[in-house]
């Protein structure tokens, strides 16, 4: 009997009706709103993204896709966000979309009812948010915390620093992980409490904006604390969500790299021949495309089973691992095949390679996620 006769073992790859519609809309929107010359122009801007495009994204309702209707959202799932982020990755679009979505999902997973009612409608309507979960030890275990909170005179007094907080300067709230009473905890930091405490970081990916936050001495009311009993589960959920959306961004980037390189191979001549006619380059581009197709299959399989215990976890780890490998390979070959020009900053291949490095650095690289798969299997 064929394995595919068993519905449980059949491949879980395909697009829902909602995903297919979002793919079509996202493709044209991201292509029109984020051409590469605009991407390069925004690198020189302090904020790093176009406010008008951000408002359009909010008006399209994309920020409310993963938010239930009773909190002002549309009530779809994480899987419906994947096509949007994939096309943002293709176009190197930079907005606070992913950090805002992650913060909203973290609140939905681990916030109190009062916190959900206060913040989720605002995030679904266009307020930006971010997560502060990275520290200077660079451990991808989100429960390894040196930033801390102590209770003092009815307040929560914070200490420590957070790094790689994406779009913190544009965020109305930041969810930060801290140690409290020997346990992991999450706390909501409003924008006004961060004034004078943010330092823009110099990161490999110039298209994005990341900030270091100094939490020393910051005092917040107790109602900013998310329920302690849900903190560990919420941090685990953040890792899964972030890995899935980063995989989507990197799959999009891998496709764009391949497309960009193929265009060059079809036009660049050397010794009177198109360089794309050389067999070694053809084979390498086939390898890049195979890696991309494999990564994308894992991505949509993970989107389909996201949230399922065991199976969903493994699928997300596989998607992030494969996407990191596919994007890195495609971007490396894009640089190599552009010759000397490829090693200059003027070559767009550099932008994609930098995005690939950043994507792997956030929430685990390929080796890390394959190790996680091994732990789940054995």
C-alpha positions in Angstrom: 0.0 0.0 0.0 1.3 3.4 -0.9 2.2 5.6 2.1 0.1 8.3 0.5 -3.0 6.1 0.9 -2.8 7.0 4.6 -4.2 10.5 5.0 -2.1 10.9 8.2 1.1 10.4 6.2 0.1 12.4 3.1 2.2 15.5 2.3 0.8 18.6 4.1 1.8 21.1 1.4 -0.7 23.3 -0.3 -2.2 26.8 -0.1 -5.5 27.5 1.6 -7.9 29.8 -0.2 -6.9 32.7 2.1 -3.2 32.0 1.5 -3.6 32.0 -2.2 -5.4 35.3 -2.2 -2.9 36.9 0.1 0.0 35.7 -2.2 -1.5 37.4 -5.2 -2.1 40.7 -3.3 1.2 40.6 -1.5 3.2 40.0 -4.8 1.9 43.1 -6.5 1.9 45.3 -3.4 5.5 44.5 -2.3 6.8 44.7 -5.9 5.3 48.1 -6.4 6.0 49.6 -3.0 9.5 48.3 -2.5 11.7 48.4 -5.6 15.4 48.0 -5.0 16.1 51.7 -5.6 13.7 52.6 -2.9 15.2 50.0 -0.6 18.6 51.6 -1.0 17.2 55.1 -0.5 15.5 54.1 2.8 18.9 52.8 4.1 19.9 56.5 4.4 16.7 57.4 6.4 16.9 57.3 10.1 13.7 55.3 10.5 14.5 52.9 7.7 10.9 52.4 6.4 8.2 54.3 4.6 5.5 55.6 6.9 3.0 55.8 4.0 3.5 52.1 3.2 3.1 51.2 6.8 -0.2 53.0 6.9 -1.3 51.2 3.7 -0.4 47.8 5.3 -2.6 48.7 8.3 -5.4 49.8 6.0 -5.2 46.5 4.2 -5.9 44.7 7.5 -2.7 42.7 7.4 -1.8 43.5 11.0 -5.1 42.1 12.2 -4.8 38.7 10.3 -3.6 36.8 13.4 -5.8 38.7 15.9 -9.2 37.4 16.8 -12.3 39.4 15.7 -13.3 40.2 19.3 -10.0 42.1 19.6 -10.4 44.1 16.4 -8.7 41.6 14.0 -9.6 39.3 11.2 -9.3 36.0 13.0 -7.1 34.0 10.7 -3.9 32.1 11.8 -0.2 32.4 11.6 -0.2 30.4 8.3 -2.0 33.3 6.6 0.8 35.6 7.5 3.5 33.5 5.8 2.6 34.6 2.2 2.9 38.3 3.2 6.2 37.9 4.8 7.5 35.8 2.0 6.9 38.6 -0.5 8.2 41.2 1.8 11.4 39.1 1.8 11.5 39.0 -2.0 11.4 42.8 -2.1 13.6 43.4 0.9 10.7 45.4 2.3 11.5 46.8 5.7 8.7 47.8 8.1 7.8 47.0 11.7 5.4 44.3 10.4 7.1 41.1 11.7 8.0 42.5 15.2 4.5 44.0 15.6 2.9 40.6 14.6 5.1 38.8 17.0 4.3 41.1 19.9 0.6 40.8 19.2 0.8 37.0 19.1 2.8 37.0 22.4 0.1 39.1 24.0 -2.6 36.9 22.6 -0.8 33.8 24.0 0.3 35.0 27.4 -1.4 38.3 28.2 -4.2 38.9 30.7 -7.6 39.7 29.4 -7.2 43.3 30.3 -3.9 43.6 28.5 -5.4 41.9 25.4 -8.4 44.3 25.3 -6.1 47.3 25.8 -3.3 46.6 23.3 -4.5 44.1 20.6 -7.0 46.4 18.9 -4.3 49.1 18.7 -1.8 46.7 17.1 -4.4 45.4 14.7 -5.1 49.0 13.7 -1.6 50.1 13.0 0.4 50.7 16.2 3.9 49.3 16.0 5.4 47.0 18.6 8.5 45.0 19.2 10.1 42.2 21.3 13.2 42.6 23.5 14.4 39.0 24.0 18.0 39.1 22.9 20.9 39.7 25.4 24.7 40.1 25.0 25.4 36.4 25.7 23.7 35.7 22.3 22.1 32.5 23.6 19.1 31.5 21.5 17.5 30.0 24.6 15.0 32.7 25.5 14.8 31.6 29.1 18.5 32.3 29.7 18.1 35.8 31.2 20.4 38.3 32.8 18.0 41.2 32.6 15.9 41.2 35.7 13.0 42.7 37.6 12.6 43.2 41.3 9.5 44.3 43.3 10.1 47.5 45.2 7.6 49.9 46.7 4.7 48.5 44.6 6.7 48.9 41.4 8.7 46.6 39.1 12.3 47.9 38.9 14.2 46.6 35.9 17.9 46.1 35.3 20.1 44.9 32.5 20.3 45.5 28.7 18.5 44.1 25.7 19.9 44.0 22.1 18.6 43.6 18.6 15.2 45.1 19.3 13.8 45.7 15.9 12.2 49.0 15.2 12.1 50.0 18.9 12.2 53.7 18.0 8.9 53.3 16.0 7.2 51.1 18.6 4.4 52.2 20.9 5.2 49.2 23.2 8.0 46.7 23.6 7.6 43.3 25.3 10.7 42.5 27.2 11.8 39.3 28.8 13.2 39.5 32.3 14.0 37.2 35.2 11.6 37.8 38.2 11.6 35.7 41.4 13.9 33.1 39.7 11.5 32.7 36.7 11.2 34.0 33.2 8.7 36.8 32.8 7.5 39.2 30.1 6.7 42.8 30.8 5.2 45.6 28.6 7.3 48.7 28.3 5.5 51.8 26.9 7.4 54.0 24.5 7.6 56.9 26.9 9.5 54.8 29.4 12.2 54.1 26.8 13.0 57.8 26.1 16.8 58.3 26.4 17.3 54.5 26.8 17.7 53.5 23.2 20.9 53.3 21.2 20.7 52.4 17.5 22.9 49.4 16.7 25.1 48.9 13.7 24.0 45.6 12.2 25.0 43.6 9.2 21.6 44.2 7.4 21.5 47.9 6.6 17.9 47.7 5.5 16.7 47.0 9.0 16.8 49.0 12.3 17.8 47.5 15.6 18.3 49.1 19.0 19.9 48.3 22.3 17.8 49.1 25.3 19.1 50.1 28.7 16.7 48.9 31.4 18.7 49.9 34.5 16.5 51.7 37.0 13.3 51.6 34.9 10.3 51.4 37.2 6.9 50.1 35.9 3.6 49.4 37.5 2.7 45.7 38.2 -0.1 45.7 35.7 2.6 45.9 32.9 3.6 42.3 33.8 2.1 39.5 31.8 0.8 36.6 33.9 3.8 34.7 35.2 2.4 31.3 34.8 2.2 31.7 31.0 5.7 33.2 30.5 7.6 30.1 29.7 5.0 28.9 27.3 4.8 32.3 25.6 8.6 32.5 25.1 8.5 29.0 23.5 5.7 30.3 21.3 7.7 33.4 20.4 10.6 31.2 19.2 8.2 29.2 17.0 6.5 32.2 15.6 9.7 34.1 14.9 11.3 31.1 13.3 8.3 30.6 11.0 8.2 34.2 9.8 11.9 34.4 9.4 11.8 31.3 7.3 9.2 33.0 5.1 11.4 36.1 4.8 14.4 34.0 3.8 12.5 31.9 1.3 11.4 35.1 -0.4 15.0 36.4 -0.4 16.3 33.1 -1.8 13.9 33.4 -4.8 14.8 37.0 -5.4 18.5 36.1 -5.4 18.0 33.3 -7.9 15.9 35.5 -10.1 18.4 38.4 -9.9 21.3 36.1 -10.7 19.6 34.4 -13.7 18.9 37.8 -15.2 22.6 38.6 -15.0 23.7 35.2 -16.4 21.4 35.8 -19.4 22.9 39.2 -20.3 26.6 39.1 -19.3 29.0 38.0 -22.0 32.6 36.8 -21.6 34.8 35.6 -24.4 31.9 36.2 -26.7 29.5 33.9 -24.9 26.7 34.5 -22.4 28.1 33.3 -19.1 24.9 31.5 -18.4 25.8 29.1 -21.1 28.6 27.6 -19.1 27.6 24.3 -17.6 29.2 24.8 -14.2 27.0 28.0 -13.7 23.9 26.2 -14.9 24.4 23.3 -12.5 24.9 25.7 -9.6 21.8 27.6 -10.3 19.8 24.3 -10.5 21.3 23.5 -7.0 20.2 26.9 -5.7 16.7 26.4 -7.1 16.4 22.9 -5.6 17.4 24.2 -2.2 14.8 27.0 -2.6 12.0 24.7 -3.6 12.8 22.3 -0.7 12.8 25.2 1.7 9.5 26.7 0.4 7.9 23.2 0.7 9.0 23.0 4.3 7.8 26.5 4.9 4.2 25.9 3.8 4.1 22.5 5.4 5.1 24.2 8.7 2.5 27.0 8.2 -0.1 24.2 7.7 0.7 22.4 10.9 1.7 25.4 13.0 0.7 25.1 16.6 0.4 21.3 16.6 2.4 19.8 19.4 5.4 17.9 18.3 4.7 17.8 14.6 4.3 21.6 14.3 7.5 22.2 16.3 9.5 19.9 14.2 8.1 21.4 11.0 9.0 24.9 12.0 12.6 23.9 12.9 12.9 22.2 9.6 11.6 25.2 7.7 14.0 27.7 9.5 17.0 25.4 8.9 16.2 24.8 5.2 15.4 28.5 4.5 18.7 29.6 6.1 20.7 27.2 4.0 18.8 28.0 0.8 19.1 31.8 1.2 22.8 31.7 2.2 23.7 29.5 -0.8 21.7 31.6 -3.3 23.1 34.9 -2.0 26.7 33.6 -1.9 26.4 32.4 -5.5 24.8 35.7 -6.6 27.9 37.5 -5.3 30.3 35.0 -6.9 28.6 35.0 -10.3 28.7 38.8 -10.5 32.5 38.6 -10.4 34.4 41.6 -9.0 31.2 43.8 -9.0 29.5 41.2 -6.8 32.0 42.0 -4.0 31.1 45.7 -4.0 28.3 47.3 -2.0 26.7 48.6 -5.2 25.7 45.1 -6.2 22.3 44.2 -4.9 23.5 40.7 -4.1 25.2 42.2 -1.1 21.8 43.4 0.3 20.4 39.8 0.1 23.5 38.2 1.7 23.4 40.6 4.6 19.6 39.9 5.1 20.5 36.1 5.0 23.1 36.6 7.8 20.7 38.6 9.9 17.9 36.0 9.4 20.2 33.2 10.6 21.4 35.2 13.5 17.9 35.8 14.9 16.3 32.9 16.7 18.8 30.2 15.6 20.8 29.3 12.5 20.6 26.1 10.5 22.8 24.0 12.9 20.8 25.2 15.9 17.5 24.2 14.4 18.8 20.8 13.2 20.0 20.1 16.7 16.5 21.0 17.9 15.1 18.5 15.4 17.4 15.8 16.7 16.3 16.5 20.3 12.7 16.1 19.3 13.4 12.9 17.3 15.7 11.1 19.7 
